[in-house]
Amino acid sequence: MNVFRAILATLLCFTLFAQEELPERTFTATVNVVVVPVTITDEQGNYVAGLKPEDFRLYDNNKLQDIRVEEAVQPISLVVAVQANPDMAGILPMVKQIGPVISQLIIGQHGEAAILAYDGKIRTMQDFTADSDQIASALQKINPGSSMNRVKDAAREAVRMLRNRPAGNRRVLLVIGETRDKSSEGNLREIMAEVQLHNVSVYTANVNRLVSTLTGRPETPRPSPFPATAYKIPGGGPQTPGTVASLGHGGTLGNWVPVFVEIFRDVKSIFISNPAEVFTKYSGGKEFSFMKQRDLERALSEIGSELHSQYMISYTPDNKSEGGFHELRVNVSRPQAAGWDIRYRPGYWMAAVPQ
């Protein structure tokens, strides 16, 4: 008994000492190297090649940065996240056929891909591999699961997988599914911060909601506990194209920088109905839509062409003391650049670093 009491007293003293001597610490991630993929197309929509590093100017919060510019020749690490709930029952047969397109047109000879499926769970169908047969086989195994659609949580898991890939690899996430989210646990702000911190470019192949509604497997409705006479006729006018558009689907949020700032400030009143749009615009990626097999394959082909035609700008910010959202601006000093479309991510969030 005395030995037991001595042990208990020692543990108690150790606990009190730990509480007194080990203050709570807050870990904040910051950005050391910023990577900015830049996509440039001319008036005809053709990718512009042959630009030199001296043709580019990058401004971080209006401060000119010392940059490094390379053409996109790095191997690609790609995560393909596929929505796999009953809404996708009529779409998944199309998705199961895209293995060769992913292997040949996106990751190429030196790249790698991993396959995720998400509904109420996030399932790793295939870890990173360069084997085209394994990629195709993983896609074939995806079948509808529960009725949930945790696209934000799937994005977080994809970033977690990508952050451990070789530092010299391009990190790309491709989401195939609907733009809406059902029951994700992850916080949009935190996931966006991880996307930025690990330099992940997000692309989406969006399923047309009309198609998923018409081809999806209907759920068995739950019986209502209330009699029909207990319900009132809902008020409001008829749904018109104008009222449907006002809900935000398919629309834009105008200037995205204020939206990103509000998201990072965790403003409770801001409503994001389309997380796919936020992820793509924030990371410099792009949204595509499809209804048929050829539309999906065309979208993947365009994604592959873009990834292999980009310019990669990297730099270490010289203004780390400026906390908050850092807005980026890229200029190209060519006379004909006035008619070009130059796309890149609009900025990133940084915790202030004392000088």
C-alpha angles and dihedrals in degrees: 000000000000090000090051091050091049092052091048092050091049092051091048092051091048091051093050091046091051091050092050101040102037109064120199112270129206117211116209122187118219136186120260101168122021116206117199118186108204124202117197125186130174129229091282093051094254119141113254113231134179100049118149127227090249090060091070132080121183124193123196109197087342092306117123111237134209101244141185118216127198134165113249101268098130119116113263124237106198132186115196110201113193125193107233110183131113091276087067097050092109094040102049094075087064092048092051090063099055099081095103091047091054093047098044105032106028114029096022125186099323102034135092137213139201126198126220129182120199137190117122087336133042108233125191103217094175132004120220113309139153091210108112092201092057091048091051092045092052092053091050090057095058112110133166116279131172126347095256125104112202099177095152091052089048089053090052092051090048091053090049089056094045096049090068095054121106113292092237094057126099109243114217134172121199116191119195114191145058121330096232125086128221120198103335113168096205124098113241092220093053093047092049089051090054091048089054097041093054096039097240120170113212125209127176135201100202122208114226106247092221090058094047091048094051097041101033123105108256118235121236105255118237115241113254117242090212128074118246092250090063093069126084125213107261117244128228136084129283121287111260130176088260096053092044091051090050089065089072102247111140093001132111133241095223113226104025099198094075089047092054091047091052092049092052091048086055094232104189096210097059112104122204113188094173114047090172090065091050094050095047097046093043094051098039093250128125142239123235128184131209141182103172138037094259091050091055093047091047090052092051090048091053091048090052092048091050095048092051093046101050130110115231115218117189131176144152109244115242092200102062091138089072106089124199132041115351111208117213129211125184122195128187116209100215123116093231093049091092089080096042127103109231114190127185138138112290097228148301140248122250135183110228114263115207114239 
